[in-house]
Amino acid sequence: MKKKRQRTPAERLAQLEMINWILAQPQVLPAVYAAKKQLDAWQWNDEKEKNEYNDPAFLTFWGSYPKKVGKGAAFRAWKRIKPGEKKAQQIIDSVSKHKNTPAWKKEEGRFIPNPATFLNQQRYDDEIEEKNERVRDLYKLEYDQERHTMVQVPIKQ
């Protein structure tokens, strides 16, 4: 779909001046109202674009997400989901849990998906496997001279 060309402020001013001139002509009032309505719509779209990221839940999500790329795409994905208060909190909580996974910590966050991908693929619904860190502490590696390999040896407590 082709995007409409944005009017420059000078073009808008010229159109506003034309509308004011037409207002002085009593025989063309219906055309005036149509032109004024169109001008107001253009101005409203500009205001909407200025305040595009005004959703506080999205800003919280964006602030908590570790990879800050593609904010516009992420916001479009957020609007597509239309999360309510409960769903938004679920997404933000999911980001906090994902931050502690080995996949997201590996190679300085190389495998963290872009925020838009995270939202579009509904990765906030993924089950996160929480490993018990204590199990790792119960073993240590030692060199076995007979086998010439490293082996795990239980630590006696």
C-alpha positions as CSV (number, residue, x, y, z in Angstrom):
1,M,0.0,0.0,0.0
2,K,1.4,3.3,-1.0
3,K,1.9,5.9,1.7
4,K,0.5,9.4,1.2
5,R,2.9,12.2,0.8
6,Q,3.1,14.4,3.9
7,R,2.2,18.1,3.3
8,T,4.8,20.7,4.3
9,P,3.9,23.5,6.7
10,A,4.0,25.9,3.8
11,E,1.5,23.9,1.8
12,R,-0.7,23.7,4.8
13,L,-0.5,27.4,5.4
14,A,-1.4,28.1,1.7
15,Q,-4.4,25.8,2.0
16,L,-5.5,27.5,5.2
17,E,-5.2,30.9,3.5
18,M,-7.3,29.5,0.6
19,I,-9.9,28.2,3.1
20,N,-10.1,31.6,4.7
21,W,-10.6,33.3,1.3
22,I,-13.3,30.8,0.5
23,L,-15.0,31.5,3.8
24,A,-15.6,35.1,2.6
25,Q,-17.5,33.7,-0.5
26,P,-21.0,32.8,0.7
27,Q,-22.0,30.6,-2.3
28,V,-19.4,27.8,-1.6
29,L,-19.9,26.9,2.0
30,P,-20.2,23.1,1.5
31,A,-16.8,23.0,-0.2
32,V,-15.3,25.0,2.7
33,Y,-16.5,22.6,5.3
34,A,-15.1,19.7,3.4
35,A,-11.7,21.4,3.0
36,K,-11.6,22.5,6.6
37,K,-12.4,18.9,7.7
38,Q,-9.6,17.6,5.6
39,L,-7.1,20.1,7.0
40,D,-8.1,19.2,10.5
41,A,-7.5,15.6,9.8
42,W,-4.0,16.3,8.5
43,Q,-3.2,18.3,11.6
44,W,-4.6,15.6,13.8
45,N,-2.4,13.0,12.1
46,D,0.7,15.1,12.8
47,E,-0.2,15.4,16.5
48,K,-0.8,11.6,16.6
49,E,2.7,11.0,15.1
50,K,4.4,13.3,17.6
51,N,2.8,11.4,20.5
52,E,3.2,8.0,19.0
53,Y,4.9,6.2,21.9
54,N,2.5,7.5,24.5
55,D,1.4,4.1,25.8
56,P,2.9,3.7,29.3
57,A,2.8,-0.1,29.2
58,F,4.8,-0.1,26.0
59,L,7.3,2.3,27.4
60,T,7.7,0.0,30.5
61,F,8.2,-3.0,28.1
62,W,10.7,-1.0,26.1
63,G,12.6,0.1,29.2
64,S,12.9,-3.4,30.5
65,Y,13.8,-5.1,27.2
66,P,17.6,-5.5,26.9
67,K,17.9,-5.1,23.1
68,K,17.0,-1.6,22.0
69,V,16.4,-1.9,18.2
70,G,13.4,-1.3,16.1
71,K,11.3,0.7,18.4
72,G,8.7,1.6,15.7
73,A,8.3,-2.0,14.6
74,A,8.0,-3.1,18.3
75,F,5.3,-0.4,18.9
76,R,3.3,-1.5,15.8
77,A,3.5,-5.1,17.1
78,W,2.4,-3.9,20.5
79,K,-0.6,-2.1,19.0
80,R,-1.5,-5.2,17.0
81,I,-1.6,-7.3,20.2
82,K,-3.7,-4.7,22.0
83,P,-2.7,-5.9,25.4
84,G,-4.8,-5.0,28.4
85,E,-3.3,-4.3,31.8
86,K,-3.1,-8.0,32.7
87,K,-1.5,-9.1,29.4
88,A,0.9,-6.2,29.4
89,Q,2.1,-7.2,32.9
90,Q,2.5,-10.8,31.7
91,I,4.7,-9.6,28.8
92,I,6.9,-7.5,31.0
93,D,7.2,-10.3,33.6
94,S,8.2,-12.7,30.8
95,V,10.9,-10.3,29.7
96,S,12.4,-10.3,33.2
97,K,12.4,-14.1,33.3
98,H,13.9,-14.4,29.8
99,K,16.7,-12.1,30.8
100,N,18.0,-14.7,33.2
101,T,18.0,-17.6,30.7
102,P,21.3,-19.0,29.4
103,A,20.2,-18.3,25.8
104,W,19.8,-14.6,26.4
105,K,23.1,-14.4,28.4
106,K,25.1,-16.3,25.9
107,E,27.8,-14.4,24.0
108,E,26.8,-11.0,25.5
109,G,23.2,-11.2,24.4
110,R,23.8,-12.2,20.8
111,F,20.8,-14.5,20.7
112,I,18.3,-12.0,22.2
113,P,15.5,-11.5,19.6
114,N,14.5,-8.1,18.5
115,P,11.6,-6.7,20.5
116,A,9.2,-6.8,17.5
117,T,10.1,-10.5,16.9
118,F,9.5,-11.2,20.6
119,L,6.1,-9.7,20.4
120,N,5.1,-11.0,16.9
121,Q,6.1,-14.6,17.7
122,Q,4.4,-14.4,21.1
123,R,7.6,-15.5,22.8
124,Y,6.2,-14.1,26.1
125,D,4.0,-17.3,26.1
126,D,7.0,-19.6,26.0
127,E,7.8,-21.9,28.9
128,I,11.0,-20.9,30.5
129,E,13.1,-23.8,31.9
130,E,14.5,-22.7,35.2
131,K,17.5,-24.8,36.0
132,N,18.6,-25.4,39.6
133,E,22.0,-23.8,40.0
134,R,22.7,-25.8,43.1
135,V,23.0,-29.1,41.1
136,R,26.0,-27.5,39.3
137,D,27.7,-26.9,42.6
138,L,27.5,-30.5,43.7
139,Y,30.1,-31.7,41.1
140,K,33.6,-30.6,40.2
141,L,35.8,-31.5,37.2
142,E,39.0,-33.5,37.8
143,Y,41.5,-35.0,35.4
144,D,41.4,-38.8,35.3
145,Q,45.0,-39.9,34.5
146,E,44.0,-43.5,33.6
147,R,41.4,-42.4,31.0
148,H,43.2,-39.1,30.1
149,T,40.0,-37.2,30.3
150,M,38.1,-34.8,32.5
151,V,35.4,-36.4,34.7
152,Q,32.8,-35.0,37.1
153,V,33.5,-35.9,40.7
154,P,30.8,-35.4,43.4
155,I,31.6,-32.9,46.1
156,K,31.2,-34.3,49.6
157,Q,29.2,-32.0,51.9
